[in-house]
């Protein structure tokens, strides 16, 4: 009975691993440069460089920056405004043909908050880093690609759990960390595969689960829009279309007045998927290292600038907010990035050795090919 259970777990581990391995290898390889995307942008010269000016130089008003963004991309509308985490003098702007344009068709650039000068960000709109990001996120297949990768992430978690179950009885036979150097090549690789797999297990589970959550982002955001956000903007359901929005100058002060102690993260303009047709949505974040990834949107009437709602965060949006930075190791600065990269490389070794072990075992299980002479007739 015990051997049958082990055999079943072995089948689960083998096939869950094999099905997801090629996808996981692609994700691990593309994930390596993404861990250091800020550093690579600076190295390639793709990060915006703001001119040196006196520290007390006055900044433009928010509406002046809006006008500067619209002037830089004539014929497009502003979707989002955010703030450069690396430089307080920078503002990130995202524009598109329409407010509801999907993210991959939008254009991102930076603005100097003191002069309104627009600075292009090549890696945010194309090039090597965007290529890596799109491969990692959706394989250029948008929602179907994201859902496929989410399924592969689930299989990866199943493979890790089943591998742990199989490794438990194996550990009782050998001391932990033993690599039988005097045995065959296959045995040495099996020991290394098991050892590295156990060492990276917790990290791999974290990255696997957060990857699944992140891959489902579109579905989670759609659920939030259809549930929480829709209830907040229900009184505007029959309102006439917005023809003129109020200037954006006071948005930050208004939002801070209803959520003191929080900082502005980004502003979603009317018509985008993070706001409504009639609202600005100012997303505020906590001021601690942990709560900086948990945002609270404040809905402000785009015509009257009255606060209409402080939208609650459902648990799944909190999970999404926490998952994305944790997935790429953005919580602990450079030491955590280096750790994430090292564990990523070890995971690549586990995936590659798993394929090798399966192939060697498969070849060993095949019957020997006996050549027979051909008899002429």
C-alpha positions as a Python dict, from the first residue, in 0.01 Angstrom:
ca = {
    (1, 'X'): (0, 0, 0),
    (2, 'X'): (283, 235, 91),
    (3, 'X'): (467, 168, -235),
    (4, 'X'): (147, 237, -431),
    (5, 'X'): (109, 574, -260),
    (6, 'X'): (469, 661, -338),
    (7, 'X'): (416, 552, -698),
    (8, 'X'): (112, 778, -731),
    (9, 'X'): (300, 1075, -589),
    (10, 'X'): (586, 997, -828),
    (11, 'X'): (348, 1008, -1125),
    (12, 'X'): (201, 1338, -1004),
    (13, 'X'): (548, 1487, -955),
    (14, 'X'): (682, 1363, -1290),
    (15, 'X'): (398, 1488, -1507),
    (16, 'X'): (324, 1812, -1326),
    (17, 'X'): (696, 1893, -1356),
    (18, 'X'): (729, 1793, -1720),
    (19, 'X'): (423, 1987, -1834),
    (20, 'X'): (533, 2314, -1675),
    (21, 'X'): (912, 2285, -1708),
    (22, 'X'): (958, 2465, -2042),
    (23, 'X'): (732, 2749, -1928),
    (24, 'X'): (908, 2769, -1591),
    (25, 'X'): (1248, 2779, -1758),
    (26, 'X'): (1128, 3068, -1974),
    (27, 'X'): (991, 3248, -1668),
    (28, 'X'): (1310, 3191, -1470),
    (29, 'X'): (1532, 3315, -1753),
    (30, 'X'): (1322, 3624, -1826),
    (31, 'X'): (1278, 3690, -1454),
    (32, 'X'): (1653, 3732, -1397),
    (33, 'X'): (1691, 4067, -1579),
    (34, 'X'): (1355, 4184, -1446),
    (35, 'X'): (1485, 4154, -1089),
    (36, 'X'): (1741, 4422, -1177),
    (37, 'X'): (1526, 4625, -1416),
    (38, 'X'): (1600, 4957, -1242),
    (39, 'X'): (1974, 4897, -1255),
    (40, 'X'): (1963, 4777, -1618),
    (41, 'X'): (1761, 5083, -1723),
    (42, 'X'): (2029, 5307, -1573),
    (43, 'X'): (2307, 5103, -1732),
    (44, 'X'): (2146, 5121, -2077),
    (45, 'X'): (2068, 5490, -2037),
    (46, 'X'): (1693, 5427, -2051),
    (47, 'X'): (1618, 5582, -1713),
    (48, 'X'): (1514, 5951, -1719),
    (49, 'X'): (1784, 6198, -1616),
    (50, 'X'): (1652, 6520, -1466),
    (51, 'X'): (1863, 6833, -1494),
    (52, 'X'): (2043, 6964, -1189),
    (53, 'X'): (1865, 7261, -1035),
    (54, 'X'): (1866, 7429, -694),
    (55, 'X'): (1692, 7224, -425),
    (56, 'X'): (1439, 7499, -359),
    (57, 'X'): (1328, 7524, -723),
    (58, 'X'): (949, 7553, -734),
    (59, 'X'): (748, 7275, -892),
    (60, 'X'): (473, 7318, -1146),
    (61, 'X'): (115, 7267, -1042),
    (62, 'X'): (-49, 6936, -1120),
    (63, 'X'): (-265, 7090, -1391),
    (64, 'X'): (39, 7249, -1553),
    (65, 'X'): (202, 6906, -1565),
    (66, 'X'): (-117, 6764, -1716),
    (67, 'X'): (-102, 7027, -1990),
    (68, 'X'): (267, 6952, -2048),
    (69, 'X'): (192, 6581, -2087),
    (70, 'X'): (-92, 6649, -2331),
    (71, 'X'): (130, 6885, -2531),
    (72, 'X'): (401, 6618, -2555),
    (73, 'X'): (157, 6364, -2698),
    (74, 'X'): (-96, 6571, -2899),
    (75, 'X'): (-408, 6382, -2994),
    (76, 'X'): (-382, 6150, -2693),
    (77, 'X'): (-548, 6166, -2352),
    (78, 'X'): (-386, 6130, -2014),
    (79, 'X'): (-463, 5801, -1840),
    (80, 'X'): (-240, 5800, -1531),
    (81, 'X'): (1, 6015, -1335),
    (82, 'X'): (249, 5861, -1091),
    (83, 'X'): (561, 5967, -906),
    (84, 'X'): (916, 5854, -977),
    (85, 'X'): (1029, 5641, -682),
    (86, 'X'): (1395, 5710, -762),
    (87, 'X'): (1373, 6089, -793),
    (88, 'X'): (1124, 6324, -624),
    (89, 'X'): (1155, 6565, -918),
    (90, 'X'): (1005, 6317, -1162),
    (91, 'X'): (648, 6242, -1261),
    (92, 'X'): (548, 5940, -1470),
    (93, 'X'): (277, 6002, -1730),
    (94, 'X'): (83, 5744, -1931),
    (95, 'X'): (-117, 5854, -2235),
    (96, 'X'): (-314, 5672, -2502),
    (97, 'X'): (-554, 5728, -2790),
    (98, 'X'): (-850, 5694, -2552),
    (99, 'X'): (-884, 5676, -2175),
    (100, 'X'): (-993, 5314, -2193),
    (101, 'X'): (-705, 5195, -2414),
    (102, 'X'): (-554, 4873, -2281),
    (103, 'X'): (-213, 4908, -2109),
    (104, 'X'): (2, 4747, -2380),
    (105, 'X'): (-109, 5013, -2630),
    (106, 'X'): (-35, 5308, -2398),
    (107, 'X'): (275, 5527, -2397),
    (108, 'X'): (481, 5599, -2084),
    (109, 'X'): (720, 5892, -2037),
    (110, 'X'): (857, 6110, -1759),
    (111, 'X'): (808, 6478, -1683),
    (112, 'X'): (1038, 6704, -1485),
    (113, 'X'): (807, 6834, -1210),
    (114, 'X'): (993, 7168, -1206),
    (115, 'X'): (1002, 7248, -1577),
    (116, 'X'): (744, 7022, -1741),
    (117, 'X'): (1013, 6889, -1976),
    (118, 'X'): (919, 6550, -2119),
    (119, 'X'): (1178, 6271, -2104),
    (120, 'X'): (1126, 5954, -2302),
    (121, 'X'): (1163, 5613, -2134),
    (122, 'X'): (1254, 5365, -2411),
    (123, 'X'): (1239, 5056, -2191),
    (124, 'X'): (883, 5139, -2082),
    (125, 'X'): (757, 5123, -2440),
    (126, 'X'): (981, 4871, -2613),
    (127, 'X'): (1334, 4737, -2630),
    (128, 'X'): (1501, 4454, -2440),
    (129, 'X'): (1341, 4506, -2098),
    (130, 'X'): (988, 4538, -2237),
    (131, 'X'): (1047, 4225, -2445),
    (132, 'X'): (1152, 4037, -2131),
    (133, 'X'): (854, 4174, -1937),
    (134, 'X'): (598, 4080, -2199),
    (135, 'X'): (741, 3729, -2230),
    (136, 'X'): (735, 3692, -1852),
    (137, 'X'): (386, 3834, -1803),
    (138, 'X'): (178, 3706, -2094),
    (139, 'X'): (407, 3574, -2375),
    (140, 'X'): (255, 3843, -2599),
    (141, 'X'): (-80, 3660, -2579),
    (142, 'X'): (-249, 3904, -2335),
    (143, 'X'): (-517, 3746, -2110),
    (144, 'X'): (-500, 3390, -2258),
    (145, 'X'): (-123, 3397, -2210),
    (146, 'X'): (-157, 3516, -1851),
    (147, 'X'): (-409, 3244, -1769),
    (148, 'X'): (-187, 2978, -1929),
    (149, 'X'): (107, 3094, -1717),
    (150, 'X'): (-117, 3097, -1409),
    (151, 'X'): (-204, 2733, -1477),
    (152, 'X'): (165, 2649, -1520),
    (153, 'X'): (228, 2819, -1186),
    (154, 'X'): (-31, 2596, -1022),
    (155, 'X'): (139, 2289, -1174),
    (156, 'X'): (471, 2419, -1041),
    (157, 'X'): (329, 2436, -689),
    (158, 'X'): (190, 2084, -727),
    (159, 'X'): (531, 1963, -847),
    (160, 'X'): (703, 2116, -543),
    (161, 'X'): (454, 1969, -296),
    (162, 'X'): (471, 1623, -453),
    (163, 'X'): (851, 1643, -469),
    (164, 'X'): (863, 1721, -97),
    (165, 'X'): (641, 1421, -22),
    (166, 'X'): (872, 1197, -222),
    (167, 'X'): (1186, 1342, -65),
    (168, 'X'): (1069, 1276, 293),
    (169, 'X'): (1132, 897, 289),
    (170, 'X'): (1448, 954, 85),
    (171, 'X'): (1591, 1171, 365),
    (172, 'X'): (1555, 886, 613),
    (173, 'X'): (1804, 682, 412),
    (174, 'X'): (2073, 947, 377),
    (175, 'X'): (2195, 1241, 580),
    (176, 'X'): (2064, 1576, 468),
    (177, 'X'): (2283, 1732, 201),
    (178, 'X'): (2448, 1408, 99),
    (179, 'X'): (2565, 1392, -263),
    (180, 'X'): (2691, 1045, -346),
    (181, 'X'): (2999, 1144, -543),
    (182, 'X'): (3113, 784, -596),
    (183, 'X'): (2791, 681, -768),
    (184, 'X'): (2678, 717, -1129),
    (185, 'X'): (2623, 1053, -1297),
    (186, 'X'): (2247, 1006, -1275),
    (187, 'X'): (2266, 938, -901),
    (188, 'X'): (2480, 1246, -840),
    (189, 'X'): (2235, 1462, -1033),
    (190, 'X'): (1943, 1306, -844),
    (191, 'X'): (2106, 1398, -512),
    (192, 'X'): (2177, 1752, -632),
    (193, 'X'): (1826, 1786, -773),
    (194, 'X'): (1674, 1683, -441),
    (195, 'X'): (1912, 1895, -231),
    (196, 'X'): (1869, 2216, -432),
    (197, 'X'): (1496, 2155, -455),
    (198, 'X'): (1461, 2137, -76),
    (199, 'X'): (1689, 2438, -19),
    (200, 'X'): (1488, 2656, -259),
    (201, 'X'): (1148, 2511, -168),
    (202, 'X'): (1015, 2798, 44),
    (203, 'X'): (1133, 3062, -201),
    (204, 'X'): (995, 2871, -498),
    (205, 'X'): (657, 2834, -328),
    (206, 'X'): (648, 3209, -257),
    (207, 'X'): (743, 3301, -613),
    (208, 'X'): (510, 3039, -759),
    (209, 'X'): (206, 3148, -559),
    (210, 'X'): (271, 3522, -610),
    (211, 'X'): (323, 3454, -980),
    (212, 'X'): (-17, 3285, -1004),
    (213, 'X'): (-182, 3579, -825),
    (214, 'X'): (-6, 3832, -1049),
    (215, 'X'): (-101, 3640, -1363),
    (216, 'X'): (-465, 3672, -1260),
    (217, 'X'): (-436, 4051, -1220),
    (218, 'X'): (-672, 4132, -1508),
    (219, 'X'): (-943, 3909, -1362),
    (220, 'X'): (-896, 4050, -1011),
    (221, 'X'): (-911, 4410, -1135),
    (222, 'X'): (-1221, 4331, -1341),
    (223, 'X'): (-1386, 4179, -1033),
    (224, 'X'): (-1295, 4488, -828),
    (225, 'X'): (-1440, 4716, -1095),
    (226, 'X'): (-1761, 4516, -1129),
    (227, 'X'): (-1813, 4480, -755),
    (228, 'X'): (-1657, 4741, -526),
    (229, 'X'): (-1603, 5024, -774),
    (230, 'X'): (-1939, 4977, -946),
    (231, 'X'): (-2121, 5012, -614),
    (232, 'X'): (-1934, 5335, -537),
    (233, 'X'): (-2017, 5500, -871),
    (234, 'X'): (-2373, 5366, -899),
    (235, 'X'): (-2528, 5716, -841),
    (236, 'X'): (-2356, 5830, -1164),
    (237, 'X'): (-2501, 5550, -1375),
    (238, 'X'): (-2750, 5779, -1554),
    (239, 'X'): (-2540, 6095, -1541),
    (240, 'X'): (-2468, 6272, -1872),
    (241, 'X'): (-2122, 6219, -2022),
    (242, 'X'): (-1842, 6425, -1875),
    (243, 'X'): (-1759, 6706, -2120),
    (244, 'X'): (-1524, 6917, -1908),
    (245, 'X'): (-1321, 6809, -1608),
    (246, 'X'): (-1211, 7040, -1329),
    (247, 'X'): (-839, 7125, -1307),
    (248, 'X'): (-632, 6863, -1127),
    (249, 'X'): (-438, 7109, -907),
    (250, 'X'): (-609, 7029, -575),
    (251, 'X'): (-651, 6653, -614),
    (252, 'X'): (-369, 6557, -377),
    (253, 'X'): (-478, 6797, -103),
    (254, 'X'): (-838, 6680, -130),
    (255, 'X'): (-740, 6312, -110),
    (256, 'X'): (-502, 6374, 181),
    (257, 'X'): (-783, 6543, 371),
    (258, 'X'): (-990, 6224, 385),
    (259, 'X'): (-696, 5983, 432),
    (260, 'X'): (-435, 6158, 651),
    (261, 'X'): (-101, 5988, 700),
    (262, 'X'): (-100, 5833, 351),
    (263, 'X'): (104, 5928, 44),
    (264, 'X'): (0, 5966, -318),
    (265, 'X'): (92, 5673, -539),
    (266, 'X'): (-80, 5753, -868),
    (267, 'X'): (-383, 5927, -1016),
    (268, 'X'): (-623, 5754, -1253),
    (269, 'X'): (-800, 5999, -1482),
    (270, 'X'): (-1167, 5970, -1583),
    (271, 'X'): (-1251, 5679, -1812),
    (272, 'X'): (-962, 5450, -1721),
    (273, 'X'): (-1003, 5104, -1574),
    (274, 'X'): (-902, 5228, -1227),
    (275, 'X'): (-1157, 5508, -1218),
    (276, 'X'): (-1499, 5582, -1371),
    (277, 'X'): (-1624, 5801, -1652),
    (278, 'X'): (-1701, 6075, -1399),
    (279, 'X'): (-1419, 6051, -1145),
    (280, 'X'): (-1059, 6112, -1073),
    (281, 'X'): (-924, 5827, -859),
    (282, 'X'): (-632, 5924, -636),
    (283, 'X'): (-460, 5610, -511),
    (284, 'X'): (-293, 5659, -174),
    (285, 'X'): (-39, 5423, -18),
    (286, 'X'): (88, 5366, 333),
    (287, 'X'): (408, 5529, 452),
    (288, 'X'): (578, 5216, 584),
    (289, 'X'): (785, 4968, 383),
    (290, 'X'): (508, 4707, 401),
    (291, 'X'): (199, 4924, 351),
    (292, 'X'): (364, 5111, 61),
    (293, 'X'): (224, 4838, -166),
    (294, 'X'): (-133, 4858, -32),
    (295, 'X'): (-326, 5136, -202),
    (296, 'X'): (-657, 5303, -112),
    (297, 'X'): (-840, 5486, -393),
    (298, 'X'): (-1024, 5810, -321),
    (299, 'X'): (-1292, 5888, -580),
    (300, 'X'): (-1327, 6260, -658),
    (301, 'X'): (-1601, 6398, -882),
    (302, 'X'): (-1420, 6517, -1196),
    (303, 'X'): (-1659, 6810, -1240),
    (304, 'X'): (-1710, 6940, -885),
    (305, 'X'): (-1399, 6798, -709),
    (306, 'X'): (-1616, 6660, -430),
    (307, 'X'): (-1506, 6338, -261),
    (308, 'X'): (-1771, 6078, -337),
    (309, 'X'): (-1613, 5766, -186),
    (310, 'X'): (-1306, 5614, -28),
    (311, 'X'): (-1309, 5275, -194),
    (312, 'X'): (-1238, 4977, 30),
    (313, 'X'): (-977, 4721, -64),
    (314, 'X'): (-1108, 4366, -95),
    (315, 'X'): (-870, 4095, 22),
    (316, 'X'): (-781, 3987, -331),
    (317, 'X'): (-663, 4336, -426),
    (318, 'X'): (-443, 4341, -114),
    (319, 'X'): (-307, 4002, -221),
    (320, 'X'): (-233, 4141, -567),
    (321, 'X'): (-64, 4451, -425),
    (322, 'X'): (161, 4241, -201),
    (323, 'X'): (232, 3971, -460),
    (324, 'X'): (379, 4176, -743),
    (325, 'X'): (673, 4335, -558),
    (326, 'X'): (739, 4016, -360),
    (327, 'X'): (750, 3817, -684),
    (328, 'X'): (1044, 4027, -810),
    (329, 'X'): (1216, 4082, -476),
    (330, 'X'): (1141, 4455, -452),
    (331, 'X'): (1098, 4462, -75),
    (332, 'X'): (1455, 4458, 54),
    (333, 'X'): (1677, 4660, -179),
    (334, 'X'): (1987, 4521, -349),
    (335, 'X'): (2063, 4241, -96),
    (336, 'X'): (1719, 4091, -153),
    (337, 'X'): (1754, 4126, -531),
    (338, 'X'): (2086, 3938, -522),
    (339, 'X'): (1927, 3667, -308),
    (340, 'X'): (1632, 3643, -549),
    (341, 'X'): (1869, 3614, -847),
    (342, 'X'): (2077, 3340, -680),
    (343, 'X'): (1765, 3141, -596),
    (344, 'X'): (1638, 3192, -951),
    (345, 'X'): (1959, 3041, -1091),
    (346, 'X'): (1929, 2746, -852),
    (347, 'X'): (1572, 2693, -970),
    (348, 'X'): (1693, 2683, -1331),
    (349, 'X'): (1935, 2407, -1226),
    (350, 'X'): (1652, 2214, -1056),
    (351, 'X'): (1432, 2241, -1367),
    (352, 'X'): (1711, 2138, -1603),
    (353, 'X'): (1824, 1847, -1388),
    (354, 'X'): (1465, 1728, -1357),
    (355, 'X'): (1435, 1701, -1735),
    (356, 'X'): (1771, 1521, -1751),
    (357, 'X'): (1671, 1268, -1483),
    (358, 'X'): (1341, 1196, -1657),
    (359, 'X'): (1514, 1147, -1992),
    (360, 'X'): (1782, 912, -1852),
    (361, 'X'): (1522, 708, -1665),
    (362, 'X'): (1303, 687, -1975),
    (363, 'X'): (1592, 564, -2187),
    (364, 'X'): (1690, 308, -1924),
    (365, 'X'): (1334, 173, -1918),
    (366, 'X'): (1326, 111, -2294),
    (367, 'X'): (1392, -247, -2404),
    (368, 'X'): (1721, -306, -2582),
    (369, 'X'): (1699, -286, -2959),
    (370, 'X'): (1800, -626, -3100),
    (371, 'X'): (1910, -602, -3463),
    (372, 'X'): (1789, -883, -3680),
    (373, 'X'): (1932, -971, -4023),
    (374, 'X'): (1697, -911, -4313),
    (375, 'X'): (1601, -1231, -4496),
    (376, 'X'): (1560, -1195, -4868),
    (377, 'X'): (1245, -1344, -5013),
}
